[in-house]
Amino acid sequence: MVPLTYLAIVLSALAAKPAPTPVGNELSARPRFEAYLATHDVPSAAELRALAAAPENALMAIASDARLDGLLRSRAVAALRLVPSPGAHVFLCKLIETKAKATDATDRLIVRRAAVALGWMAGTRAAETLALLFDNEDVEVRLDAVIGLGLTRAAAAVPPLRKQLAVEQAPRVRDQIERQLRALGESPTGPDEGHTAPLREPPAPPMRSGW
């Protein structure tokens, strides 16, 4: 018969033992995601979901960590388009709202990736949020904002695209706006638009592959 004192000691030790960390939570998943993103410029949805049940949690944590390399963070943001969720949508909208006028090179890279990712997700706030990026002085940021608006395939994307076309001076951005308006079934030039477009240089390829 086991003495009651010994049994009490065993039960006390078991109660004090910390519970194992659940597989797939943010704490255990982050290192796996960081290692994966370090070697995968364009990840796959299947591989992301194999790393954790809710990949977006680790991706958002990485994207928010200013101590990490900017390229790694930008890849985490870009990867969110592959694992869309309400939480990821809110995160991308907030990120764009916060960094819409960013001047830092890393912040601009991250917000550009966010623009395309949010465009893929679409959603009710996507168009108005992406339009905020037209206030950025960087041509590449505005270019990715246009691409993001086009990716939403939403009627709400048309007004901000037309508004920016009326004032945009960068030929590459103007060309991309016209391309996306056509993709949305709209004519680049409305019947009431009599302004003369700025002189253009030879256009660069409008869509860029990779992240």
N, CA and C of each residue as an Amber inpcrd file, in Angstrom:
protein
   633
   0.8490000  -1.1970000   0.0000000   0.0000000   0.0000000   0.0000000
   0.8870000   1.2510000   0.0000000   0.6140000   2.2080000  -0.8780000
   1.4070000   3.4250000  -0.9990000   1.0760000   4.3640000   0.1450000
   2.0870000   4.8020000   0.9110000   1.8240000   5.7250000   2.0160000
   1.1550000   7.0060000   1.5040000   0.2530000   7.5360000   2.3170000
  -0.4600000   8.7310000   1.9090000   0.4750000   9.9090000   1.7060000
   1.5380000   9.9960000   2.4860000   2.4820000  11.1110000   2.3720000
   3.1770000  11.0680000   1.0150000   3.6270000   9.8540000   0.6070000
   4.3090000   9.7110000  -0.6880000   3.3540000  10.0470000  -1.8380000
   2.1140000   9.5810000  -1.7280000   1.1200000   9.8440000  -2.7650000
   0.8570000  11.3400000  -2.8870000   0.8310000  12.0170000  -1.7720000
   0.5800000  13.4590000  -1.7900000   1.7190000  14.1970000  -2.4810000
   2.9810000  13.7190000  -2.2540000   4.1470000  14.3470000  -2.8830000
   4.0840000  14.1780000  -4.3960000   3.7350000  12.9560000  -4.8520000
   3.6410000  12.6770000  -6.2830000   2.5680000  13.5380000  -6.9320000
   1.4060000  13.6100000  -6.3000000   0.3060000  14.4090000  -6.8510000
   0.6780000  15.8840000  -6.9010000   1.4040000  16.3610000  -5.9020000
   1.8260000  17.7580000  -5.8690000   2.8030000  18.0630000  -6.9960000
   3.7150000  17.1090000  -7.2610000   4.6890000  17.3010000  -8.3320000
   4.0080000  17.3310000  -9.6880000   3.0290000  16.4630000  -9.8980000
   2.3050000  16.4260000 -11.1670000   1.5320000  17.7280000 -11.3840000
   0.9540000  18.2470000 -10.3060000   0.1770000  19.4750000 -10.4210000
   1.0680000  20.6680000 -10.7470000   2.3240000  20.6160000 -10.2540000
   3.2370000  21.7350000 -10.4770000   3.8930000  21.6950000 -11.8420000
   3.8750000  20.5460000 -12.5220000   4.5080000  20.4020000 -13.8280000
   3.7780000  21.2610000 -14.8600000   4.5000000  22.1270000 -15.5890000
   3.8300000  22.9940000 -16.5720000   3.2110000  22.1940000 -17.7030000
   2.0830000  22.6830000 -18.1940000   1.4110000  21.9990000 -19.2930000
   2.2490000  22.1220000 -20.5490000   2.2970000  21.0870000 -21.3900000
   3.0770000  21.1590000 -22.6270000   2.5420000  22.2370000 -23.5530000
   3.4430000  22.8870000 -24.2820000   3.0380000  23.9170000 -25.2270000
   2.2820000  23.2870000 -26.3830000   1.0590000  23.7240000 -26.6780000
   0.2940000  23.1340000 -27.7790000   1.0180000  23.3200000 -29.1040000
   1.0420000  22.2730000 -29.9150000   1.6710000  22.3520000 -31.2170000
   0.9000000  23.3300000 -32.0860000   1.6100000  24.2390000 -32.7290000
   0.9560000  25.1570000 -33.6470000   0.6430000  26.5140000 -33.0510000
   0.8620000  26.7110000 -31.7250000   0.5790000  28.0480000 -31.2110000
   1.7020000  28.9940000 -31.6170000   1.4820000  30.2880000 -31.3800000
   2.4130000  31.3030000 -31.8860000   3.8160000  31.1120000 -31.3550000
   3.9530000  30.7640000 -30.0630000   5.2630000  30.6460000 -29.4470000
   6.0950000  29.5600000 -30.0940000   5.4960000  28.4100000 -30.3420000
   6.2540000  27.3000000 -30.9130000   6.3800000  27.3950000 -32.4300000
   5.4450000  28.0920000 -33.0850000   5.4350000  28.1260000 -34.5450000
   6.3710000  29.1740000 -35.1310000   6.5830000  30.2770000 -34.4350000
   7.3700000  31.3660000 -35.0050000   8.7420000  30.9570000 -35.5190000
   9.5300000  30.2110000 -34.7490000  10.8470000  29.8180000 -35.2770000
  10.7570000  29.0170000 -36.5690000   9.7470000  28.1620000 -36.6590000
   9.5820000  27.3660000 -37.8810000   9.2430000  28.2730000 -39.0660000
   8.3920000  29.2520000 -38.8410000   8.0120000  30.1730000 -39.9110000
   9.1800000  31.0670000 -40.3180000   9.9470000  31.5220000 -39.3460000
  11.0950000  32.3680000 -39.6590000  12.1100000  31.6040000 -40.5020000
  12.3540000  30.3500000 -40.1390000  13.2950000  29.5290000 -40.9110000
  12.7520000  29.2760000 -42.3170000  11.4610000  29.0580000 -42.4210000
  10.8430000  28.7890000 -43.7250000  10.9060000  30.0200000 -44.6190000
  10.5320000  31.1700000 -44.0770000  10.5190000  32.3970000 -44.8740000
  11.9240000  32.8450000 -45.2700000  12.9190000  32.4530000 -44.4950000
  14.3000000  32.8190000 -44.8220000  14.7660000  32.1710000 -46.1130000
  14.1230000  31.0690000 -46.5000000  14.5540000  30.3400000 -47.7020000
  13.4700000  30.2460000 -48.7730000  12.3090000  30.8350000 -48.5150000
  11.2060000  30.7630000 -49.4820000  10.7120000  32.1720000 -49.8120000
  11.0870000  32.6370000 -50.9700000  10.6550000  33.9610000 -51.4030000
   9.1560000  33.9740000 -51.6850000   8.6780000  32.9100000 -52.2940000
   7.2390000  32.7640000 -52.5870000   6.7630000  31.4640000 -51.9550000
   6.1640000  31.5200000 -50.7810000   5.7220000  30.2970000 -50.0960000
   4.4710000  29.7080000 -50.7240000   4.0990000  28.5290000 -50.2610000
   2.8620000  27.9040000 -50.7250000   1.9050000  27.7810000 -49.5510000
   0.6210000  27.8390000 -49.8300000  -0.3920000  27.7650000 -48.7790000
  -0.3230000  26.4340000 -48.0450000  -0.0970000  25.3410000 -48.7890000
  -0.0550000  24.0190000 -48.1740000   1.0980000  23.9050000 -47.1830000
   2.2510000  24.4530000 -47.5570000   3.4080000  24.3780000 -46.6730000
   3.2280000  25.2620000 -45.4450000   2.5870000  26.4010000 -45.6210000
   2.3210000  27.2730000 -44.4780000   1.3960000  26.5900000 -43.4840000
   0.3590000  25.9290000 -43.9900000  -0.5960000  25.2650000 -43.1050000
   0.0040000  24.0190000 -42.4730000   1.0310000  23.4650000 -43.0830000
   1.7110000  22.3190000 -42.4870000   2.5630000  22.7410000 -41.2870000
   2.9390000  24.0180000 -41.2510000   3.7590000  24.5180000 -40.1500000
   2.9330000  24.8410000 -38.9130000   1.6620000  25.1920000 -39.1060000
   0.7880000  25.5290000 -37.9870000  -0.6600000  25.5000000 -38.4520000
  -1.5430000  25.2390000 -37.5130000  -2.9650000  25.1740000 -37.8520000
  -3.5100000  26.5390000 -38.2620000  -2.9700000  27.6030000 -37.6610000
  -3.3930000  28.9700000 -37.9950000  -2.1510000  29.7730000 -38.3780000
  -1.6590000  29.6110000 -39.6020000  -0.4090000  30.2620000 -40.0110000
  -0.4270000  31.7780000 -39.8770000  -1.6010000  32.3820000 -40.0310000
  -1.6580000  33.8450000 -40.0130000  -1.1860000  34.4360000 -38.6860000
  -1.3500000  33.6970000 -37.5870000  -0.9310000  34.2300000 -36.2910000
   0.5800000  34.4250000 -36.2300000   1.3190000  33.4110000 -36.6580000
   2.7830000  33.5220000 -36.6620000   3.2490000  34.5490000 -37.6860000
   2.5870000  34.5930000 -38.8330000   2.9770000  35.5410000 -39.8790000
   2.7790000  36.9790000 -39.4170000   1.6670000  37.2540000 -38.7520000
   1.4150000  38.6060000 -38.2630000   2.4000000  38.9860000 -37.1660000
   2.7670000  38.0040000 -36.3300000   3.7390000  38.2770000 -35.2700000
   5.1060000  38.6200000 -35.8660000   5.5020000  37.8980000 -36.8920000
   6.7830000  38.1630000 -37.5580000   6.7510000  39.5260000 -38.2360000
   5.6680000  39.8080000 -38.9410000   5.5500000  41.0810000 -39.6500000
   5.5990000  42.2730000 -38.7060000   5.1480000  42.0910000 -37.4730000
   5.0790000  43.1830000 -36.5070000   6.3670000  43.3770000 -35.7210000
   7.3010000  42.4410000 -35.8320000   8.5290000  42.4760000 -35.0310000
   9.5990000  43.3130000 -35.7250000   9.7710000  44.5500000 -35.2780000
  10.7280000  45.4710000 -35.8960000  12.1720000  45.0380000 -35.7130000
  12.4190000  44.0670000 -34.8320000  13.7950000  43.5960000 -34.6260000
  14.2610000  42.6740000 -35.7450000  13.3200000  42.1310000 -36.5010000
  13.6580000  41.1670000 -37.5460000  14.0650000  41.8750000 -38.8330000
  14.7150000  41.1300000 -39.6990000  15.1270000  41.6490000 -41.0040000
  13.8990000  42.0910000 -41.8030000  14.0260000  43.2150000 -42.4900000
  12.8990000  43.7590000 -43.2380000  12.4050000  42.8360000 -44.3310000
  13.3080000  42.1260000 -44.9940000  12.9020000  41.2110000 -46.0570000
  12.0680000  40.0750000 -45.4950000  12.4680000  39.5570000 -44.3350000
  11.7070000  38.4830000 -43.6930000  10.3090000  38.9660000 -43.3310000
  10.2350000  40.1590000 -42.7910000   8.9370000  40.7170000 -42.4140000
   8.0500000  40.9440000 -43.6400000   8.6470000  41.4170000 -44.7170000
   7.8580000  41.6570000 -45.9310000   7.3450000  40.3460000 -46.5130000
   8.1370000  39.2840000 -46.4140000   7.6830000  37.9790000 -46.8970000
   6.5300000  37.4630000 -46.0510000   6.5770000  37.7310000 -44.7600000
   5.4810000  37.3130000 -43.8780000   4.1940000  38.0330000 -44.2630000
   4.3020000  39.3160000 -44.5470000   3.1220000  40.0930000 -44.9660000
   2.5770000  39.5580000 -46.2790000   3.4660000  39.3160000 -47.2310000
   3.0340000  38.8060000 -48.5360000   2.3550000  37.4500000 -48.4090000
   2.8510000  36.6230000 -47.4940000   2.3090000  35.2730000 -47.3270000
   0.8920000  35.2780000 -46.7670000   0.4810000  36.3630000 -46.1350000
  -0.8660000  36.4180000 -45.5640000  -1.9480000  36.2580000 -46.6220000
  -1.6410000  36.6090000 -47.8610000  -2.6540000  36.4650000 -48.9080000
  -3.0080000  35.0060000 -49.1510000  -2.0990000  34.0980000 -48.7760000
  -2.3230000  32.6700000 -48.9900000  -3.1410000  32.0320000 -47.8810000
  -3.2510000  32.7140000 -46.7570000  -4.0090000  32.1680000 -45.6170000
  -4.9660000  33.2460000 -45.1010000  -5.8880000  33.6970000 -45.9390000
  -6.7800000  34.7910000 -45.5530000  -7.6730000  34.4410000 -44.3730000
  -7.9040000  35.4230000 -43.5400000  -8.7950000  35.2640000 -42.3880000
  -9.2550000  36.6620000 -41.9880000 -10.3410000  36.7690000 -41.2360000
 -10.7750000  38.0920000 -40.7760000  -9.6780000  38.8290000 -40.0080000
  -8.9410000  38.0880000 -39.1870000  -7.8730000  38.7110000 -38.4240000
  -6.7680000  39.2520000 -39.3040000  -6.4020000  38.4930000 -40.3360000
  -5.3610000  38.9330000 -41.2660000  -5.8270000  40.1510000 -42.0510000
  -7.1040000  40.1820000 -42.4110000  -7.6610000  41.3210000 -43.1470000
  -7.5700000  42.5920000 -42.3120000  -7.9630000  42.5060000 -41.0650000
  -7.9010000  43.6600000 -40.1640000  -6.4480000  44.1010000 -39.9750000
  -5.5600000  43.1320000 -39.8250000  -4.1360000  43.4300000 -39.6370000
  -3.5730000  44.2010000 -40.8280000  -3.8790000  43.7570000 -42.0330000
  -3.3670000  44.4190000 -43.2340000  -3.9400000  45.8270000 -43.3670000
  -5.2230000  45.9830000 -43.0870000  -5.8320000  47.3220000 -43.1580000
  -5.1580000  48.2640000 -42.1740000  -4.9250000  47.7920000 -40.9580000
  -4.2950000  48.6300000 -39.9420000  -2.8620000  48.9590000 -40.3350000
  -2.1480000  47.9930000 -40.8760000  -0.7650000  48.2130000 -41.2860000
  -0.6880000  49.3020000 -42.3520000  -1.5700000  49.2240000 -43.3370000
  -1.5850000  50.2150000 -44.4180000  -1.9830000  51.5830000 -43.8940000
  -2.9760000  51.6280000 -43.0280000  -3.3970000  52.9060000 -42.4580000
  -2.2620000  53.5680000 -41.6810000  -1.4820000  52.7510000 -40.9740000
  -0.3970000  53.2760000 -40.1440000   0.7940000  53.7340000 -40.9770000
   1.0850000  53.0020000 -42.0500000   2.2960000  53.2690000 -42.8330000
   2.0060000  53.8350000 -44.2230000   0.8360000  54.3920000 -44.4130000
   0.4490000  54.8760000 -45.7420000   1.4320000  55.8980000 -46.2980000
   1.9660000  56.7580000 -45.4470000   2.8830000  57.7970000 -45.9050000
   4.3280000  57.5070000 -45.5110000   4.6500000  56.2410000 -45.3310000
   5.9920000  55.8570000 -44.8790000   7.0790000  56.3990000 -45.7890000
   8.1860000  56.7890000 -45.1680000   9.3510000  57.2510000 -45.9220000
  10.5270000  56.2870000 -45.7800000  10.5000000  55.4700000 -44.7330000
  11.5550000  54.4830000 -44.5230000  11.4700000  53.3930000 -45.5850000
  12.6260000  52.9720000 -46.1070000  12.6510000  51.9890000 -47.1990000
  12.0320000  50.6570000 -46.7840000  12.3130000  50.1990000 -45.5720000
  11.7580000  48.9280000 -45.1060000  10.2470000  49.0190000 -44.9460000
   9.7850000  50.1190000 -44.3560000   8.3380000  50.2930000 -44.1860000
   7.6330000  50.3540000 -45.5350000   8.2600000  50.9970000 -46.4930000
   7.6550000  51.0670000 -47.8230000   7.5780000  49.6810000 -48.4680000
   8.6080000  48.8790000 -48.2960000   8.5830000  47.5240000 -48.8410000
   7.4630000  46.7140000 -48.2020000   7.3360000  46.8280000 -46.8940000
   6.3100000  46.0780000 -46.1750000   4.9120000  46.5230000 -46.5880000
   4.7100000  47.8310000 -46.7120000   3.3730000  48.3110000 -47.0640000
   3.0220000  47.9600000 -48.5090000   4.0290000  47.8690000 -49.3790000
   3.7710000  47.4310000 -50.7570000   3.2730000  45.9880000 -50.7720000
   3.9040000  45.1380000 -49.9820000   3.4620000  43.7370000 -49.9030000
   2.0720000  43.6560000 -49.3050000   1.8070000  44.5240000 -48.3360000
   0.4800000  44.5420000 -47.7200000  -0.5880000  44.9540000 -48.7240000
  -0.2480000  45.8730000 -49.6130000  -1.2090000  46.3350000 -50.6140000
  -1.6560000  45.1970000 -51.5220000  -0.7070000  44.4130000 -51.9860000
  -1.0530000  43.2980000 -52.8780000  -1.8020000  42.2180000 -52.1070000
  -1.3570000  41.9230000 -50.8830000  -2.0270000  40.8950000 -50.0780000
  -3.4720000  41.2870000 -49.7830000  -3.6860000  42.5480000 -49.4280000
  -5.0480000  42.9990000 -49.1430000  -5.8980000  42.9830000 -50.4100000
  -5.2790000  43.3260000 -51.5370000  -6.0120000  43.2560000 -52.7950000
  -6.5170000  41.8550000 -53.0840000  -5.6960000  40.8570000 -52.8220000
  -6.1010000  39.4640000 -53.0290000  -7.2740000  39.0970000 -52.1170000
  -7.2210000  39.5830000 -50.8730000  -8.2880000  39.2570000 -49.9260000
  -9.5740000  40.0140000 -50.2480000  -9.4230000  41.2270000 -50.8110000
 -10.5690000  42.1010000 -51.0740000 -11.2680000  42.4330000 -49.7600000
 -12.5930000  42.4110000 -49.7280000 -13.3010000  42.7720000 -48.5000000
 -13.8300000  44.1910000 -48.5530000 -14.7200000  44.5160000 -47.6300000
 -15.4410000  45.7820000 -47.6740000 -14.5400000  47.0040000 -47.5020000
 -13.4780000  46.9050000 -46.7390000 -12.6250000  48.0640000 -46.4730000
 -11.4240000  48.1440000 -47.4020000 -11.2550000  47.1650000 -48.2430000
 -10.0150000  47.0800000 -49.0240000  -9.7910000  48.2970000 -49.9120000
 -10.7840000  48.6820000 -50.6880000 -10.6050000  49.7660000 -51.6600000
 -10.2780000  51.0920000 -50.9790000 -11.0350000  51.4450000 -49.9620000
 -10.7900000  52.7260000 -49.2930000  -9.4420000  52.7250000 -48.5740000
  -9.0350000  51.5740000 -48.0710000  -7.7510000  51.4830000 -47.3760000
  -6.5960000  51.5930000 -48.3690000  -6.6820000  50.8800000 -49.4700000
  -5.6210000  50.9190000 -50.4770000  -5.4640000  52.3130000 -51.0780000
  -6.5620000  53.0420000 -51.1940000  -6.5010000  54.3930000 -51.7590000
  -5.6520000  55.3290000 -50.9100000  -5.4640000  55.0190000 -49.6360000
  -4.6320000  55.8490000 -48.7610000  -3.1810000  55.8900000 -49.2420000
  -2.7630000  54.8460000 -49.9240000  -1.3780000  54.7680000 -50.3800000
  -1.0780000  55.7260000 -51.5230000  -2.0740000  56.3030000 -52.1190000
  -1.8280000  57.2720000 -53.1850000  -1.2140000  58.5650000 -52.6420000
  -1.2240000  58.7340000 -51.3330000  -0.5910000  59.9020000 -50.7200000
   0.9070000  59.6960000 -50.5070000   1.3900000  58.4850000 -50.7980000
   2.8230000  58.2240000 -50.6130000   3.6170000  58.7890000 -51.7750000
   4.7750000  59.3550000 -51.4880000   5.6020000  59.9720000 -52.5200000
   6.3240000  58.9520000 -53.3920000   6.4120000  57.7140000 -52.9210000
   7.1600000  56.6840000 -53.6470000   6.3250000  56.0930000 -54.7860000
   6.8710000  56.0920000 -55.9800000   6.1570000  55.5670000 -57.1550000
   5.8170000  54.0970000 -56.9770000   6.7530000  53.3150000 -56.4240000
   6.5150000  51.8790000 -56.2780000   5.3640000  51.5930000 -55.3270000
   5.2350000  52.3930000 -54.2850000   4.1190000  52.2140000 -53.3490000
   2.7980000  52.4850000 -54.0640000   2.7430000  53.5810000 -54.8130000
   1.5090000  53.9040000 -55.5330000   1.2010000  52.8480000 -56.5980000
   2.2440000  52.3310000 -57.2350000   2.0530000  51.3060000 -58.2540000
   1.4250000  50.0480000 -57.6550000   1.9300000  49.6200000 -56.4950000
   1.3620000  48.4290000 -55.8540000  -0.0270000  48.6990000 -55.2900000
  -0.3080000  49.9490000 -54.9400000  -1.6600000  50.2960000 -54.5090000
  -2.6420000  50.1080000 -55.6530000  -2.2310000  50.5110000 -56.8530000
  -3.0750000  50.3340000 -58.0390000  -3.3150000  48.8540000 -58.3060000
  -2.2380000  48.0700000 -58.2430000  -2.3680000  46.6250000 -58.4770000
  -3.3010000  46.0040000 -57.4370000  -3.1350000  46.4100000 -56.1780000
  -4.0110000  45.9010000 -55.1220000  -5.4670000  46.2410000 -55.3770000
  -5.7330000  47.4790000 -55.7950000  -7.1130000  47.8770000 -56.1030000
  -7.6800000  47.0450000 -57.2430000  -6.8770000  46.8020000 -58.2570000
  -7.3420000  45.9800000 -59.3650000  -7.6330000  44.5570000 -58.9450000
  -6.8060000  44.0240000 -58.0440000  -6.9930000  42.6430000 -57.5860000
  -8.2970000  42.4510000 -56.8150000  -8.7990000  43.5070000 -56.2070000
 -10.0580000  43.3620000 -55.4630000 -11.2180000  43.0020000 -56.3780000
 -11.1080000  43.4120000 -57.6680000 -12.1800000  43.1940000 -58.6440000
 -13.5100000  43.7430000 -58.1310000 -13.4260000  44.8170000 -57.3670000
 -14.6270000  45.4090000 -56.7710000 -14.9750000  46.7220000 -57.4540000
 -16.2710000  47.0050000 -57.5610000 -16.7110000  48.2670000 -58.1480000
 -16.2040000  49.4530000 -57.3400000 -16.0030000  49.2310000 -56.0340000
 -15.5290000  50.3110000 -55.1660000 -14.1110000  50.7440000 -55.5090000
 -13.3920000  49.9420000 -56.2870000 -12.0250000  50.2870000 -56.6640000
 -11.9810000  51.3090000 -57.7930000 -13.0540000  51.4340000 -58.5450000
 -13.0580000  52.3060000 -59.7270000 -12.9190000  53.7920000 -59.3710000
 -13.7210000  54.3310000 -58.4410000 -13.5950000  55.7620000 -58.1390000
 -12.1900000  56.1920000 -57.6990000 -11.5350000  55.4810000 -56.7690000
 -10.1860000  55.9310000 -56.4030000  -9.1830000  55.8050000 -57.5380000
  -9.3550000  54.8170000 -58.4130000  -8.4630000  54.6920000 -59.5630000
  -8.6480000  55.8640000 -60.5180000  -9.8930000  56.2380000 -60.7950000
 -10.1650000  57.3830000 -61.6870000  -9.6580000  58.6830000 -61.0650000
  -9.8570000  58.8400000 -59.7670000  -9.4160000  60.0550000 -59.0850000
  -7.8960000  60.1930000 -59.1650000  -7.1890000  59.0770000 -58.9720000
  -5.7310000  59.1340000 -59.0380000  -5.2380000  59.3370000 -60.4580000
  -5.9200000  58.7710000 -61.4230000  -5.5270000  58.9500000 -62.8230000
  -5.5630000  60.4220000 -63.2160000  -6.4670000  61.1640000 -62.6320000
  -6.6080000  62.5820000 -62.9720000  -5.4420000  63.4270000 -62.4650000
  -4.7050000  62.9180000 -61.4760000  -3.6190000  63.7250000 -60.8910000
  -2.2510000  63.0560000 -60.9760000  -2.2260000  61.7760000 -61.2770000
  -0.9570000  61.0340000 -61.2730000  -0.0380000  61.4940000 -62.3930000
   1.2350000  61.7260000 -62.0550000   2.2130000  62.1940000 -63.0260000
   3.1800000  61.1060000 -63.4910000   3.3290000  60.0370000 -62.7160000
   4.2820000  58.9810000 -63.0700000   3.7060000  58.1160000 -64.1890000
   4.3750000  58.0260000 -65.3330000   3.8510000  57.2410000 -66.4590000
   3.5600000  55.7890000 -66.1130000   4.4240000  55.1620000 -65.3330000
   4.2120000  53.7490000 -64.9940000   2.9450000  53.5550000 -64.1810000
   2.6960000  54.4870000 -63.2680000   1.4920000  54.3800000 -62.4430000
   0.2520000  54.6420000 -63.2900000   0.3140000  55.6320000 -64.1640000
  -0.8160000  55.9270000 -65.0470000  -1.1370000  54.7180000 -65.9350000
  -0.1110000  54.1070000 -66.4970000  -0.3270000  52.9340000 -67.3520000
  -0.9900000  51.8010000 -66.5790000  -0.5570000  51.6110000 -65.3190000
  -1.1260000  50.5340000 -64.5130000  -2.5680000  50.8420000 -64.1240000
  -2.8780000  52.1020000 -63.8550000  -4.2620000  52.4780000 -63.5510000
  -5.1650000  52.1610000 -64.7430000  -4.7250000  52.5350000 -65.9310000
  -5.5250000  52.2720000 -67.1320000  -5.7040000  50.7730000 -67.3340000
  -4.6470000  50.0130000 -67.0730000  -4.7320000  48.5520000 -67.2170000
  -5.7560000  47.9660000 -66.2480000  -5.7310000  48.4290000 -65.0130000
  -6.6440000  47.8790000 -64.0160000  -8.0840000  48.3310000 -64.2480000
  -8.2600000  49.5430000 -64.7400000  -9.6130000  49.9840000 -65.0780000
 -10.2050000  49.1060000 -66.1730000  -9.3940000  48.7760000 -67.1650000
  -9.8840000  47.8760000 -68.2330000 -10.2210000  46.5000000 -67.6600000
  -9.3850000  46.0150000 -66.7380000  -9.6460000  44.7130000 -66.1170000
 -10.9440000  44.7320000 -65.3220000 -11.3120000  45.9020000 -64.8430000
 -12.5590000  46.0520000 -64.0940000 -13.7470000  46.3550000 -65.0080000
 -13.5050000  46.3290000 -66.3170000 -14.5730000  46.5670000 -67.2790000
 -14.8960000  48.0250000 -67.4760000 -13.9330000  48.9110000 -67.1600000
 -14.1570000  50.3430000 -67.2760000 -13.2310000  50.9430000 -68.3340000
 -13.6870000  52.0130000 -68.9670000 -12.8390000  52.7360000 -69.9040000
 -11.9000000  53.6470000 -69.1160000 -10.6160000  53.6740000 -69.4590000
  -9.6880000  54.5570000 -68.7370000 -10.0680000  56.0220000 -68.8150000
 -10.7000000  56.4290000 -69.9040000 -11.0970000  57.8200000 -70.0750000
 -12.6090000  57.9220000 -70.0500000 -13.1310000  58.6090000 -69.0520000
 -14.5680000  58.7720000 -68.9350000 -15.0750000  59.7970000 -69.9240000
 -16.3700000  59.8320000 -70.1960000 -16.9430000  60.7640000 -71.1710000
 -16.7910000  62.2210000 -70.7870000 -16.6170000  62.5050000 -69.4740000
 -16.5160000  63.8970000 -69.0390000 -15.0820000  64.3230000 -68.7680000
 -14.1100000  63.5150000 -69.1960000 -12.7210000  63.8220000 -68.9220000
 -12.0620000  64.4050000 -70.1600000 -11.8300000  65.7050000 -70.1230000
 -11.2300000  66.3490000 -71.2820000  -9.8180000  66.8000000 -71.0580000
  -9.1980000  66.3700000 -69.8820000  -7.8460000  66.8160000 -69.6000000
  -6.8580000  66.0820000 -70.4960000  -5.7200000  66.6920000 -70.6590000
  -4.6570000  66.0740000 -71.4460000  -3.7090000  65.3470000 -70.5320000
  -3.4350000  64.0970000 -70.8540000  -2.5340000  63.2940000 -70.0210000
  -1.1020000  63.7780000 -70.1900000  -0.2830000  63.6370000 -69.1460000
   1.1190000  64.0300000 -69.2490000   1.8450000  63.2180000 -70.3110000
   2.9030000  63.7900000 -70.8590000   3.7070000  63.0490000 -71.8170000
   4.2810000  61.8230000 -71.1490000   4.3140000  60.7350000 -71.8870000
   4.7490000  59.4740000 -71.2990000   6.0670000  59.0020000 -71.8740000
   6.8180000  58.3280000 -71.0110000   8.0080000  57.6180000 -71.4640000
   7.5830000  56.2000000 -71.8130000   8.3830000  55.4140000 -72.5160000
   7.9850000  54.0480000 -72.8470000   7.6140000  53.2830000 -71.5880000
   6.4300000  52.6540000 -71.5580000   5.9700000  51.9950000 -70.3390000
   6.7710000  50.7610000 -69.9960000   6.9700000  50.5490000 -68.6890000
   7.6030000  49.3140000 -68.2190000   6.5220000  48.2500000 -68.0960000
   6.9170000  46.9740000 -68.0420000   5.9070000  45.9060000 -67.8600000
   5.0800000  46.1850000 -66.6260000   3.7540000  46.2100000 -66.7410000
   2.9140000  46.6560000 -65.6370000   2.8120000  45.7140000 -64.4620000
   2.9350000  44.4120000 -64.6940000   2.8090000  43.4740000 -63.5980000
   4.1600000  42.8800000 -63.2780000   4.4640000  42.7760000 -61.9670000
   5.7470000  42.2220000 -61.5530000   5.5110000  40.8900000 -60.8920000
   6.3390000  39.9110000 -61.2030000   6.1950000  38.5940000 -60.5770000
   7.0480000  38.5420000 -59.3340000   6.7280000  37.5940000 -58.4600000
   7.5060000  37.4170000 -57.2530000   7.1590000  38.4240000 -56.1850000
   7.8520000  38.3270000 -55.0520000   7.5890000  39.1990000 -53.9170000
   8.8810000  39.8530000 -53.4810000
